[in-house]
């Protein structure tokens, strides 16, 4: 099963939220996202709700600063599990 953890602050600090499935709207869980840990699987994350806007592919690993996944902003508003 795929699992991703979003953290509001860099280095996995601050409020966090996790997902194990597609999530079309994360804006109520997090105001912003500066670090991500993908514990299993692969995800496409999006800067806008409903899988819109800039997208980023993340595989298993730790991303302690949003610039590590080439993020243009700290706004992550939706995510999708990618079959591997």
Buried (B, 14 or more C-beta within 10 A) or exposed (E): EBBBBBBBBBEBEBEBBEBEEEBEEBEEBBEBBBBBBBBEBBBBBBBBBEBEBBBBEBEBEEBBBBEBBEBEEBBBBBBBBEEE
